[in-house]
Amino acid sequence: MGLVRLRIKEFAEERNWTLREVSERSGVNYSTLKTYARSPGMATVDASALLKLARVFDVLVEDLIEELEES
């Protein structure tokens, strides 16, 4: 199974938003968002959280996800 990294920090920084602001704007729980933003690679991600984040950043879901090489 491949791993993915979410580009939350990059999109937040482009908008000068904190993770707390992203959480408030998107409705994604702050602790979940923090985990997603800091994780170097995850096997699973909540699809509804991805949709909320894509909407708040006004990007495609695919833009949020970075596929990591399997080692």
N, CA, C and O atoms as a CHARMM CRD file, in Angstrom:
* protein
*
  284
    1    1 MET  N      0.84400  -1.18300   0.00000 PROA 1      0.00000
    2    1 MET  CA     0.00000   0.00000   0.00000 PROA 1      0.00000
    3    1 MET  C      0.88600   1.24200   0.00000 PROA 1      0.00000
    4    1 MET  O      1.85100   1.32000   0.76100 PROA 1      0.00000
    5    2 GLY  N      0.56100   2.20600  -0.84800 PROA 2      0.00000
    6    2 GLY  CA     1.34200   3.43100  -0.93000 PROA 2      0.00000
    7    2 GLY  C      0.98800   4.41400   0.16600 PROA 2      0.00000
    8    2 GLY  O     -0.06400   4.31800   0.79800 PROA 2      0.00000
    9    3 LEU  N      1.87400   5.34800   0.37600 PROA 3      0.00000
   10    3 LEU  CA     1.65800   6.38700   1.37200 PROA 3      0.00000
   11    3 LEU  C      1.43900   7.72500   0.67500 PROA 3      0.00000
   12    3 LEU  O      1.93000   7.95300  -0.43000 PROA 3      0.00000
   13    4 VAL  N      0.69300   8.60300   1.33800 PROA 4      0.00000
   14    4 VAL  CA     0.46900   9.94800   0.81900 PROA 4      0.00000
   15    4 VAL  C      0.81500  10.97000   1.90100 PROA 4      0.00000
   16    4 VAL  O      0.77700  10.68900   3.09900 PROA 4      0.00000
   17    5 ARG  N      1.14600  12.13900   1.43400 PROA 5      0.00000
   18    5 ARG  CA     1.36500  13.28200   2.31900 PROA 5      0.00000
   19    5 ARG  C      0.42000  14.36900   1.84400 PROA 5      0.00000
   20    5 ARG  O      0.28400  14.60200   0.64300 PROA 5      0.00000
   21    6 LEU  N     -0.23100  15.03300   2.78800 PROA 6      0.00000
   22    6 LEU  CA    -1.14100  16.11500   2.42800 PROA 6      0.00000
   23    6 LEU  C     -0.39400  17.44500   2.45500 PROA 6      0.00000
   24    6 LEU  O      0.40500  17.69500   3.35700 PROA 6      0.00000
   25    7 ARG  N     -0.65000  18.27900   1.48400 PROA 7      0.00000
   26    7 ARG  CA     0.06200  19.55000   1.31900 PROA 7      0.00000
   27    7 ARG  C     -0.64200  20.70000   2.05800 PROA 7      0.00000
   28    7 ARG  O     -0.70000  21.82300   1.55800 PROA 7      0.00000
   29    8 ILE  N     -1.16100  20.41300   3.22200 PROA 8      0.00000
   30    8 ILE  CA    -1.93200  21.39600   3.99600 PROA 8      0.00000
   31    8 ILE  C     -1.08200  22.60300   4.38000 PROA 8      0.00000
   32    8 ILE  O     -1.49900  23.74700   4.20000 PROA 8      0.00000
   33    9 LYS  N      0.11000  22.34100   4.90800 PROA 9      0.00000
   34    9 LYS  CA     0.95700  23.46000   5.36400 PROA 9      0.00000
   35    9 LYS  C      1.29000  24.39900   4.21200 PROA 9      0.00000
   36    9 LYS  O      1.27100  25.61800   4.38100 PROA 9      0.00000
   37   10 GLU  N      1.59300  23.84100   3.04300 PROA 10     0.00000
   38   10 GLU  CA     1.94800  24.67500   1.89600 PROA 10     0.00000
   39   10 GLU  C      0.78700  25.58500   1.48600 PROA 10     0.00000
   40   10 GLU  O      0.97500  26.78100   1.26000 PROA 10     0.00000
   41   11 PHE  N     -0.41500  25.00500   1.39300 PROA 11     0.00000
   42   11 PHE  CA    -1.57700  25.80800   1.00100 PROA 11     0.00000
   43   11 PHE  C     -1.92700  26.83500   2.07300 PROA 11     0.00000
   44   11 PHE  O     -2.32200  27.95400   1.74400 PROA 11     0.00000
   45   12 ALA  N     -1.79000  26.48000   3.33400 PROA 12     0.00000
   46   12 ALA  CA    -2.06800  27.42000   4.42000 PROA 12     0.00000
   47   12 ALA  C     -1.07500  28.58500   4.38900 PROA 12     0.00000
   48   12 ALA  O     -1.46300  29.74400   4.53400 PROA 12     0.00000
   49   13 GLU  N      0.20000  28.26800   4.19900 PROA 13     0.00000
   50   13 GLU  CA     1.22800  29.31200   4.16600 PROA 13     0.00000
   51   13 GLU  C      1.00800  30.27200   2.99800 PROA 13     0.00000
   52   13 GLU  O      1.23500  31.47300   3.14000 PROA 13     0.00000
   53   14 GLU  N      0.57000  29.75900   1.84500 PROA 14     0.00000
   54   14 GLU  CA     0.29900  30.62200   0.69300 PROA 14     0.00000
   55   14 GLU  C     -0.76500  31.66600   1.02500 PROA 14     0.00000
   56   14 GLU  O     -0.76400  32.76300   0.46700 PROA 14     0.00000
   57   15 ARG  N     -1.66400  31.31800   1.93100 PROA 15     0.00000
   58   15 ARG  CA    -2.76300  32.21200   2.28300 PROA 15     0.00000
   59   15 ARG  C     -2.52000  32.93800   3.60700 PROA 15     0.00000
   60   15 ARG  O     -3.37200  33.69700   4.06900 PROA 15     0.00000
   61   16 ASN  N     -1.36300  32.70400   4.21100 PROA 16     0.00000
   62   16 ASN  CA    -1.03200  33.27700   5.51700 PROA 16     0.00000
   63   16 ASN  C     -2.03900  32.86600   6.58200 PROA 16     0.00000
   64   16 ASN  O     -2.41200  33.67100   7.43600 PROA 16     0.00000
   65   17 TRP  N     -2.47800  31.60700   6.52900 PROA 17     0.00000
   66   17 TRP  CA    -3.39500  31.05600   7.51500 PROA 17     0.00000
   67   17 TRP  C     -2.64000  30.13900   8.45800 PROA 17     0.00000
   68   17 TRP  O     -1.69900  29.45800   8.05000 PROA 17     0.00000
   69   18 THR  N     -3.04800  30.12000   9.70500 PROA 18     0.00000
   70   18 THR  CA    -2.52900  29.13800  10.65700 PROA 18     0.00000
   71   18 THR  C     -3.33800  27.85100  10.49500 PROA 18     0.00000
   72   18 THR  O     -4.39400  27.84400   9.86200 PROA 18     0.00000
   73   19 LEU  N     -2.83200  26.77500  11.07100 PROA 19     0.00000
   74   19 LEU  CA    -3.58800  25.51900  11.04100 PROA 19     0.00000
   75   19 LEU  C     -4.91500  25.67600  11.78800 PROA 19     0.00000
   76   19 LEU  O     -5.91800  25.07300  11.40800 PROA 19     0.00000
   77   20 ARG  N     -4.92000  26.47700  12.83700 PROA 20     0.00000
   78   20 ARG  CA    -6.15800  26.73400  13.58100 PROA 20     0.00000
   79   20 ARG  C     -7.18400  27.41000  12.65900 PROA 20     0.00000
   80   20 ARG  O     -8.36400  27.06200  12.67700 PROA 20     0.00000
   81   21 GLU  N     -6.72400  28.38300  11.85000 PROA 21     0.00000
   82   21 GLU  CA    -7.63400  29.05600  10.92000 PROA 21     0.00000
   83   21 GLU  C     -8.15400  28.08600   9.85600 PROA 21     0.00000
   84   21 GLU  O     -9.33000  28.13100   9.49600 PROA 21     0.00000
   85   22 VAL  N     -7.29200  27.22200   9.36200 PROA 22     0.00000
   86   22 VAL  CA    -7.72000  26.22000   8.37900 PROA 22     0.00000
   87   22 VAL  C     -8.79200  25.33100   8.99600 PROA 22     0.00000
   88   22 VAL  O     -9.79500  25.02000   8.35400 PROA 22     0.00000
   89   23 SER  N     -8.57600  24.92700  10.23700 PROA 23     0.00000
   90   23 SER  CA    -9.54800  24.09500  10.93700 PROA 23     0.00000
   91   23 SER  C    -10.89900  24.80300  11.04900 PROA 23     0.00000
   92   23 SER  O    -11.94200  24.21500  10.76300 PROA 23     0.00000
   93   24 GLU  N    -10.87000  26.06000  11.46500 PROA 24     0.00000
   94   24 GLU  CA   -12.10800  26.82700  11.63700 PROA 24     0.00000
   95   24 GLU  C    -12.81500  27.04100  10.30500 PROA 24     0.00000
   96   24 GLU  O    -14.03900  26.94500  10.22800 PROA 24     0.00000
   97   25 ARG  N    -12.05200  27.32900   9.26200 PROA 25     0.00000
   98   25 ARG  CA   -12.64000  27.59600   7.95000 PROA 25     0.00000
   99   25 ARG  C    -13.19200  26.33200   7.29500 PROA 25     0.00000
  100   25 ARG  O    -14.20600  26.38000   6.59900 PROA 25     0.00000
  101   26 SER  N    -12.52100  25.20000   7.52100 PROA 26     0.00000
  102   26 SER  CA   -12.89000  23.95900   6.83700 PROA 26     0.00000
  103   26 SER  C    -13.86200  23.08600   7.62700 PROA 26     0.00000
  104   26 SER  O    -14.61300  22.30400   7.04400 PROA 26     0.00000
  105   27 GLY  N    -13.84900  23.21800   8.95300 PROA 27     0.00000
  106   27 GLY  CA   -14.65600  22.33800   9.78300 PROA 27     0.00000
  107   27 GLY  C    -13.96500  21.02100  10.10400 PROA 27     0.00000
  108   27 GLY  O    -14.57500  20.13300  10.69900 PROA 27     0.00000
  109   28 VAL  N    -12.69900  20.88500   9.71700 PROA 28     0.00000
  110   28 VAL  CA   -11.92300  19.69200  10.05900 PROA 28     0.00000
  111   28 VAL  C    -11.36000  19.89900  11.45800 PROA 28     0.00000
  112   28 VAL  O    -10.76700  20.93800  11.74900 PROA 28     0.00000
  113   29 ASN  N    -11.54500  18.91200  12.31800 PROA 29     0.00000
  114   29 ASN  CA   -11.06400  18.97800  13.70000 PROA 29     0.00000
  115   29 ASN  C     -9.59400  19.38900  13.72700 PROA 29     0.00000
  116   29 ASN  O     -8.78700  18.88700  12.94500 PROA 29     0.00000
  117   30 TYR  N     -9.25200  20.31200  14.63900 PROA 30     0.00000
  118   30 TYR  CA    -7.88700  20.83600  14.70700 PROA 30     0.00000
  119   30 TYR  C     -6.84900  19.74000  14.95100 PROA 30     0.00000
  120   30 TYR  O     -5.80300  19.73600  14.30200 PROA 30     0.00000
  121   31 SER  N     -7.11200  18.82100  15.86300 PROA 31     0.00000
  122   31 SER  CA    -6.11100  17.78200  16.14700 PROA 31     0.00000
  123   31 SER  C     -5.93000  16.86100  14.93700 PROA 31     0.00000
  124   31 SER  O     -4.81700  16.41100  14.66400 PROA 31     0.00000
  125   32 THR  N     -7.00700  16.57900  14.21700 PROA 32     0.00000
  126   32 THR  CA    -6.90100  15.77700  12.99200 PROA 32     0.00000
  127   32 THR  C     -6.08400  16.52400  11.95100 PROA 32     0.00000
  128   32 THR  O     -5.19800  15.95200  11.31600 PROA 32     0.00000
  129   33 LEU  N     -6.38500  17.78800  11.78500 PROA 33     0.00000
  130   33 LEU  CA    -5.68300  18.61500  10.81300 PROA 33     0.00000
  131   33 LEU  C     -4.19300  18.68800  11.13500 PROA 33     0.00000
  132   33 LEU  O     -3.35000  18.58100  10.24400 PROA 33     0.00000
  133   34 LYS  N     -3.87900  18.87200  12.41600 PROA 34     0.00000
  134   34 LYS  CA    -2.48400  18.93400  12.85100 PROA 34     0.00000
  135   34 LYS  C     -1.76000  17.62900  12.52400 PROA 34     0.00000
  136   34 LYS  O     -0.62500  17.65100  12.04900 PROA 34     0.00000
  137   35 THR  N     -2.40800  16.50300  12.77500 PROA 35     0.00000
  138   35 THR  CA    -1.82400  15.19600  12.46100 PROA 35     0.00000
  139   35 THR  C     -1.57200  15.08100  10.96800 PROA 35     0.00000
  140   35 THR  O     -0.49200  14.66200  10.55000 PROA 35     0.00000
  141   36 TYR  N     -2.56100  15.45000  10.16200 PROA 36     0.00000
  142   36 TYR  CA    -2.41000  15.38200   8.71000 PROA 36     0.00000
  143   36 TYR  C     -1.28300  16.29100   8.22300 PROA 36     0.00000
  144   36 TYR  O     -0.49400  15.89900   7.36300 PROA 36     0.00000
  145   37 ALA  N     -1.20800  17.49000   8.76500 PROA 37     0.00000
  146   37 ALA  CA    -0.21600  18.46300   8.30900 PROA 37     0.00000
  147   37 ALA  C      1.20300  18.06800   8.68500 PROA 37     0.00000
  148   37 ALA  O      2.14400  18.38200   7.95600 PROA 37     0.00000
  149   38 ARG  N      1.36900  17.39000   9.79900 PROA 38     0.00000
  150   38 ARG  CA     2.71100  17.06100  10.28800 PROA 38     0.00000
  151   38 ARG  C      3.19500  15.67500   9.89400 PROA 38     0.00000
  152   38 ARG  O      4.37900  15.37000  10.04400 PROA 38     0.00000
  153   39 SER  N      2.30500  14.83700   9.39600 PROA 39     0.00000
  154   39 SER  CA     2.66900  13.46100   9.08100 PROA 39     0.00000
  155   39 SER  C      3.54200  13.39500   7.82800 PROA 39     0.00000
  156   39 SER  O      3.21000  14.00200   6.81000 PROA 39     0.00000
  157   40 PRO  N      4.66000  12.65900   7.89800 PROA 40     0.00000
  158   40 PRO  CA     5.51300  12.51000   6.71800 PROA 40     0.00000
  159   40 PRO  C      4.91800  11.55600   5.68900 PROA 40     0.00000
  160   40 PRO  O      5.35300  11.54100   4.53800 PROA 40     0.00000
  161   41 GLY  N      3.93100  10.76000   6.08800 PROA 41     0.00000
  162   41 GLY  CA     3.28600   9.84300   5.16200 PROA 41     0.00000
  163   41 GLY  C      2.20500   9.04000   5.86200 PROA 41     0.00000
  164   41 GLY  O      2.41000   8.53600   6.96600 PROA 41     0.00000
  165   42 MET  N      1.05300   8.92200   5.21400 PROA 42     0.00000
  166   42 MET  CA    -0.07500   8.20900   5.80700 PROA 42     0.00000
  167   42 MET  C     -0.60900   7.19800   4.81100 PROA 42     0.00000
  168   42 MET  O     -0.51700   7.38600   3.59800 PROA 42     0.00000
  169   43 ALA  N     -1.17300   6.11700   5.34800 PROA 43     0.00000
  170   43 ALA  CA    -1.78500   5.09900   4.49700 PROA 43     0.00000
  171   43 ALA  C     -3.26800   5.38400   4.29200 PROA 43     0.00000
  172   43 ALA  O     -3.83000   5.01300   3.26200 PROA 43     0.00000
  173   44 THR  N     -3.90900   6.04000   5.26200 PROA 44     0.00000
  174   44 THR  CA    -5.33400   6.34800   5.14600 PROA 44     0.00000
  175   44 THR  C     -5.59900   7.80000   5.54300 PROA 44     0.00000
  176   44 THR  O     -4.92300   8.37500   6.39500 PROA 44     0.00000
  177   45 VAL  N     -6.60500   8.35900   4.89300 PROA 45     0.00000
  178   45 VAL  CA    -7.03500   9.73100   5.16500 PROA 45     0.00000
  179   45 VAL  C     -8.55400   9.75000   5.03900 PROA 45     0.00000
  180   45 VAL  O     -9.11200   9.07500   4.17400 PROA 45     0.00000
  181   46 ASP  N     -9.22400  10.51300   5.88900 PROA 46     0.00000
  182   46 ASP  CA   -10.67700  10.64000   5.84100 PROA 46     0.00000
  183   46 ASP  C    -11.08100  11.41600   4.57600 PROA 46     0.00000
  184   46 ASP  O    -10.68700  12.56700   4.38900 PROA 46     0.00000
  185   47 ALA  N    -11.86500  10.76900   3.72400 PROA 47     0.00000
  186   47 ALA  CA   -12.26900  11.37600   2.45500 PROA 47     0.00000
  187   47 ALA  C    -13.07700  12.65800   2.66600 PROA 47     0.00000
  188   47 ALA  O    -12.91500  13.61200   1.90500 PROA 47     0.00000
  189   48 SER  N    -13.93500  12.70200   3.67500 PROA 48     0.00000
  190   48 SER  CA   -14.72100  13.91200   3.90000 PROA 48     0.00000
  191   48 SER  C    -13.81900  15.07300   4.32100 PROA 48     0.00000
  192   48 SER  O    -14.08100  16.22000   3.95700 PROA 48     0.00000
  193   49 ALA  N    -12.76600  14.78900   5.08000 PROA 49     0.00000
  194   49 ALA  CA   -11.81200  15.84200   5.45400 PROA 49     0.00000
  195   49 ALA  C    -11.09200  16.35900   4.21200 PROA 49     0.00000
  196   49 ALA  O    -10.87100  17.56300   4.08200 PROA 49     0.00000
  197   50 LEU  N    -10.72500  15.46600   3.30500 PROA 50     0.00000
  198   50 LEU  CA   -10.07200  15.88700   2.06200 PROA 50     0.00000
  199   50 LEU  C    -10.96800  16.82600   1.26300 PROA 50     0.00000
  200   50 LEU  O    -10.50800  17.84500   0.74800 PROA 50     0.00000
  201   51 LEU  N    -12.23900  16.47900   1.16300 PROA 51     0.00000
  202   51 LEU  CA   -13.17800  17.32500   0.42100 PROA 51     0.00000
  203   51 LEU  C    -13.32600  18.70100   1.05900 PROA 51     0.00000
  204   51 LEU  O    -13.34000  19.71600   0.36300 PROA 51     0.00000
  205   52 LYS  N    -13.43500  18.73300   2.38200 PROA 52     0.00000
  206   52 LYS  CA   -13.55300  20.01300   3.09000 PROA 52     0.00000
  207   52 LYS  C    -12.31300  20.87100   2.87600 PROA 52     0.00000
  208   52 LYS  O    -12.42000  22.07500   2.64200 PROA 52     0.00000
  209   53 LEU  N    -11.13500  20.25200   2.95600 PROA 53     0.00000
  210   53 LEU  CA    -9.88700  20.99700   2.77500 PROA 53     0.00000
  211   53 LEU  C     -9.75100  21.49900   1.34100 PROA 53     0.00000
  212   53 LEU  O     -9.32300  22.63100   1.11600 PROA 53     0.00000
  213   54 ALA  N    -10.11000  20.66700   0.38000 PROA 54     0.00000
  214   54 ALA  CA   -10.04700  21.09900  -1.02400 PROA 54     0.00000
  215   54 ALA  C    -10.95800  22.30000  -1.25200 PROA 54     0.00000
  216   54 ALA  O    -10.59300  23.23700  -1.96200 PROA 54     0.00000
  217   55 ARG  N    -12.13600  22.27200  -0.65200 PROA 55     0.00000
  218   55 ARG  CA   -13.07200  23.39900  -0.80400 PROA 55     0.00000
  219   55 ARG  C    -12.51700  24.67500  -0.18200 PROA 55     0.00000
  220   55 ARG  O    -12.57300  25.74300  -0.79300 PROA 55     0.00000
  221   56 VAL  N    -11.98400  24.56700   1.02800 PROA 56     0.00000
  222   56 VAL  CA   -11.51400  25.77500   1.71200 PROA 56     0.00000
  223   56 VAL  C    -10.28600  26.37600   1.00600 PROA 56     0.00000
  224   56 VAL  O    -10.10800  27.59400   0.99800 PROA 56     0.00000
  225   57 PHE  N     -9.44500  25.52000   0.41700 PROA 57     0.00000
  226   57 PHE  CA    -8.27400  26.02200  -0.31600 PROA 57     0.00000
  227   57 PHE  C     -8.59900  26.32500  -1.77900 PROA 57     0.00000
  228   57 PHE  O     -7.77400  26.89200  -2.49500 PROA 57     0.00000
  229   58 ASP  N     -9.81300  25.94300  -2.22700 PROA 58     0.00000
  230   58 ASP  CA   -10.24600  26.14000  -3.60700 PROA 58     0.00000
  231   58 ASP  C     -9.28700  25.44700  -4.58800 PROA 58     0.00000
  232   58 ASP  O     -8.82400  26.03600  -5.56400 PROA 58     0.00000
  233   59 VAL  N     -9.01000  24.17200  -4.28400 PROA 59     0.00000
  234   59 VAL  CA    -8.16000  23.34400  -5.13600 PROA 59     0.00000
  235   59 VAL  C     -8.84100  21.99200  -5.33800 PROA 59     0.00000
  236   59 VAL  O     -9.81100  21.66300  -4.65500 PROA 59     0.00000
  237   60 LEU  N     -8.32400  21.22500  -6.27300 PROA 60     0.00000
  238   60 LEU  CA    -8.80300  19.85900  -6.46000 PROA 60     0.00000
  239   60 LEU  C     -8.24400  18.97300  -5.35500 PROA 60     0.00000
  240   60 LEU  O     -7.17000  19.24700  -4.82000 PROA 60     0.00000
  241   61 VAL  N     -8.96400  17.91600  -5.01400 PROA 61     0.00000
  242   61 VAL  CA    -8.47400  16.96600  -4.01500 PROA 61     0.00000
  243   61 VAL  C     -7.09200  16.45100  -4.43200 PROA 61     0.00000
  244   61 VAL  O     -6.20300  16.28300  -3.59700 PROA 61     0.00000
  245   62 GLU  N     -6.92800  16.20600  -5.71900 PROA 62     0.00000
  246   62 GLU  CA    -5.65200  15.70300  -6.22800 PROA 62     0.00000
  247   62 GLU  C     -4.48900  16.65400  -5.93200 PROA 62     0.00000
  248   62 GLU  O     -3.35000  16.21700  -5.76800 PROA 62     0.00000
  249   63 ASP  N     -4.78300  17.95100  -5.86400 PROA 63     0.00000
  250   63 ASP  CA    -3.74300  18.94100  -5.57100 PROA 63     0.00000
  251   63 ASP  C     -3.27000  18.86000  -4.12200 PROA 63     0.00000
  252   63 ASP  O     -2.14000  19.23800  -3.81300 PROA 63     0.00000
  253   64 LEU  N     -4.13000  18.36800  -3.24100 PROA 64     0.00000
  254   64 LEU  CA    -3.78300  18.24900  -1.82100 PROA 64     0.00000
  255   64 LEU  C     -2.87300  17.05600  -1.53100 PROA 64     0.00000
  256   64 LEU  O     -2.14700  17.04300  -0.53700 PROA 64     0.00000
  257   65 ILE  N     -2.92200  16.06400  -2.40300 PROA 65     0.00000
  258   65 ILE  CA    -2.26100  14.79100  -2.13100 PROA 65     0.00000
  259   65 ILE  C     -0.95100  14.67600  -2.88100 PROA 65     0.00000
  260   65 ILE  O     -0.88000  14.90900  -4.08800 PROA 65     0.00000
  261   66 GLU  N      0.07400  14.31400  -2.14800 PROA 66     0.00000
  262   66 GLU  CA     1.38200  14.00800  -2.74100 PROA 66     0.00000
  263   66 GLU  C      1.65200  12.53300  -2.50500 PROA 66     0.00000
  264   66 GLU  O      1.75600  12.08900  -1.36200 PROA 66     0.00000
  265   67 GLU  N      1.76700  11.77200  -3.59100 PROA 67     0.00000
  266   67 GLU  CA     2.07100  10.35400  -3.45400 PROA 67     0.00000
  267   67 GLU  C      3.54700  10.18600  -3.12500 PROA 67     0.00000
  268   67 GLU  O      4.40400  10.80200  -3.75900 PROA 67     0.00000
  269   68 LEU  N      3.84100   9.35900  -2.14300 PROA 68     0.00000
  270   68 LEU  CA     5.21600   9.11500  -1.73500 PROA 68     0.00000
  271   68 LEU  C      5.69600   7.80200  -2.33300 PROA 68     0.00000
  272   68 LEU  O      4.92000   6.86400  -2.51400 PROA 68     0.00000
  273   69 GLU  N      6.96400   7.75200  -2.63200 PROA 69     0.00000
  274   69 GLU  CA     7.56300   6.52800  -3.16700 PROA 69     0.00000
  275   69 GLU  C      7.54400   5.43900  -2.10400 PROA 69     0.00000
  276   69 GLU  O      7.81400   5.68700  -0.92900 PROA 69     0.00000
  277   70 GLU  N      7.21900   4.23700  -2.54100 PROA 70     0.00000
  278   70 GLU  CA     7.29600   3.10300  -1.61100 PROA 70     0.00000
  279   70 GLU  C      8.74300   2.69200  -1.45600 PROA 70     0.00000
  280   70 GLU  O      9.50300   2.67500  -2.42500 PROA 70     0.00000
  281   71 SER  N      9.12300   2.35700  -0.22500 PROA 71     0.00000
  282   71 SER  CA    10.51500   1.94900  -0.02100 PROA 71     0.00000
  283   71 SER  C     10.62200   0.47300   0.20000 PROA 71     0.00000
  284   71 SER  O     11.72300  -0.04400   0.38900 PROA 71     0.00000
